[in-house]
Amino acid sequence: MADDKGEGGGSFLPASIEAAWGLRERPSKGPKPGLTLDRIVNTAVGIASAEGLDAVSMGRIAKELGVSTMSLYRYVGAKSELYVLMQDVAMGPPPAGPPAGVDWRTGLARWAWSSREVYHRNLWMLRVPLSGPPATPNSVAWWERAMEALEGTGLGEGAKVSVVMLVGGFVRTEALMTADLAAVISASGQSPEEVLSRYGHTLRRLADPARYPAVARMLDSGVMDEADEPDYEFRFGLDRILDGIALLVEREDGK
């Protein structure tokens, strides 16, 4: 196993993340019998899933588990560590790799759709600030699966990393936008078609065709009169990104 120590002798990982990797023993005797890191993290995930990320606090978790707040700090040193562990549990392991012979585009698209499903099942994850590169067992496993999909493309390792970051960033951004729009529509009490129609009507009143001719042409085309099927924007965006990556792969093949 690779050395997990930095040049100064200190670990790069907090103790709770090391425990998730099996690099150190988890506390076996907590302040209360049965208290474990897994129970703490799973309880936090349950709270986030039911009430949102803002509802997660050490005090709330301790109350749910029937222990003191301070007792949790034997297992998790800070809330930021807890967030990382919560995401790892919510992500779970990645789907199995594609069968032999599947091309890189199909494999990477499958990875992207699977990642999107994880976000849509756990919308609270979109509210967790990014804290660094993959550093937990499941997150690294998902990274591995994406890198596997790019084997045989001829891309250098740095280019593969950039491709995975590009696709992963698109997935996260689209999921966040979709979740926010869904929340707005839900709060309005109207159907997506009604909200879109109202927006189009408002825009027609505000956007003078002489000043905004391109917007006026778009409105006149009728594209704002009905909502697209739910996955259309994701499919469209992902396909355009994969088209661009295909050009990069072709350029590498031609060298």
N, C-alpha and C positions, 0 to 999 in steps of 0.2 A: 504494500500500500504506500502511496506517495506520502512523503513527509508533509504534515500539515502545520509546520512551524515556519514562522517568518525568520528573516535574518537576525532579528533581535531575540529570537527564542520564544516569542509569544505566538499564540495561535491566531490564525486569520479569522477563525470562526468563534462565535459565542459558544458557551458551554452547551446551551440547549440545542444549537444546530449540530454541534459535534455529537450529541447524544442521538439525534435523528439519523446520523450517518453510522452510528455504532462505534464511534471513535473513543467514546468514554462511557462508563457505566452510568445509567440513570439512577438517581437517588432511590434506594430500596426501602427506606424507612422514612416516610414523610411525617409531618406533624399529626396527620390523621390516617389511619389504615386505609389503603385503597387509593390514596391520592397519587396520581401519576402524571407525567408530562402528557401522555396521550389523552387522559381524561380532561385535563385543562384545555388542551388545544381543541378537542372535539366539542367541548362545551362552548368555547368561544365561537367556533364555526356555527354551531346551532343557534346561538344568539344572533350572529350576523345574518344568517339565512332568514331568520324570522323577523328581525327588527332593523336590520341594516348595520353597517360598520360602526356608526356613531354610538350604538347601544353597547358596544363591547368595551368593557373596562375591567381592570383587575378586581375592583370591588364587586362588580356584577357577577363575574365568574366565581369569585369566592362565595358569594351569597348562594349561587346555584349549587355549588358543591358542598356547602355547609362547613366551610373552613374560614380561617382568618385571611385577610388580604395578604398580609406579610408572608404567610406560609407558601404562597404561590411563587415567591421570588427565589425559593430554593430550586425551582425548576425552570423558570423563565426570568432572565435578568432585566428585561425591559419590554415595553409594549411593542417596539419595533421588531424585536425577535419573535414575539407572539404572532404578529402579522405574517412574517415570513413562514412560520410553521403552519399557520392557518391556510395560507395559500397552497402549501405543499399537500396538505390533507385534501383540500377541495379539488385540486388538480387531479389527484390520483395518478396512477401510471398511465403512460400514453397507450394508444391502441397498438396492436401488433403491427409490425412492419409489413409493407405490401409484399405480395408473392414475388418470387424471382421473375425477372423479366419485365416488371412494371417500369415504365419510363419515369424519369425524374419529375416531370410535370404532374403526372397523376399522383405520385407519392407526396409531393409537396402540397398539392391541392387538398389531398386527404388530410394531411397534417393541419392545414389551415382551417378546414371545416370542423375538425375535431376540437381544435383550440377554441373556436368560436362557440361550440356547444358547451364547453366548460364555462366560459364567461357567462353565457345565457342561463346556465344552471346556478351560477354563483355571482349575481350582479354586484354584490358587495365587493368582490375582488377588484372591480374597476375603480373603486374609491381608495384603494391602498396605494400610497405613493411608491414609485419605483425606487428601490434602495440599492440596486446593484445587479450584477450579472447572476445567472442561475447558480444557486449555492446549496440547494437541498436535493435529496435523492430523486424525487419525482420531477422537479424542474430540470435537473440535468438529464434525466431520462427522456424528457420531451425534447430537449436540445439535441440529444443524440439521435433521436428519430428523424428530426429535420435534417441534420447533417448527413445521415444515411441516405436520405432521398436524393441528395446531390452527388452521391458517389457516381463516378462514371461520366460526369458532365465535362470534365477537363478543367473545371474552375480551381483556382488555387484556394488554399485553406482560408486566407483572408477574405476572398470574394465570397466563399460559402457563408462565412460568418455574417458578412454584410447582407447577403440575400436573406438569411434567416431573420436578421433584425428587421429588414424591410417588410417581409411578409408578416412577422409577428407584430410589428408596430401597426400595420394596416388592420390586422384582426382586432387588436385591442381598441384602436380608435373607432372602427366601425361598430363594434359592440357597444362602446360607450355612447356613441351618437344614437344608435338604435334604442338603447335603454332610456336615454334622456327624452327622445321623441315619444316613446311609448308612455313615459310618465306624464308628459304634457297632454297627450291625447286622453289618457285615463282621467286626469284631473279635469279635463274639459267636459267629460260626460258625453262626448259626441263620438261618432265613428270616425275612422281615419279619412274616409271620403268626405265627410262633413267638414272636418278640420281643414283639409286641403282645399276644398271649395271655398271656404271662408277666407283662407289666406290668399287665394287667387283673386277673389273679389276685392279684398282690401288692397292688394298690390295694383290692381287695375285703377283704383281710385288715386293711389299715391304716385305711381310711376307715369309721368307725362311721356307719351310716345315720342315727342320731339326731343326729349332729353335722354330717354332710355329706349331707343329704338330696338335694340337687341332683346331687351326684356319684354317689350311689347310684342315682338314677333313670337317669342316663346309662349306668351300667354294666349295669343291668337291661335297658336297651333293646337291648343286643347290639351297639352300634356299635363296641365295642372288640374284637369277636371276629374281625374280619378286616380286613386292610389295604385302604385305598382304592387305586384305580389311581394310578400315579405322578404324574400331572399334576393330580390333582383339586384339591389345596389351592391350587396356583398359579392354576388357572382360577377357582376360587371367589373367592379374594382379589382377583384382577385384575378380575373382573366386578363385585364390590361397589364397588371404587374407581372404575371407569368409570361405574357407576350414579350415584355421588355427583358425579362431574364432569359428567355429563349434567344433573343438577339445576342445577348452577352455570351451564351453558350456557343452559338454559331460562330461568333467572332473568335472564341478560344479554339474551336475546332479548325478554323481556317489558318491558324498560325503555323 
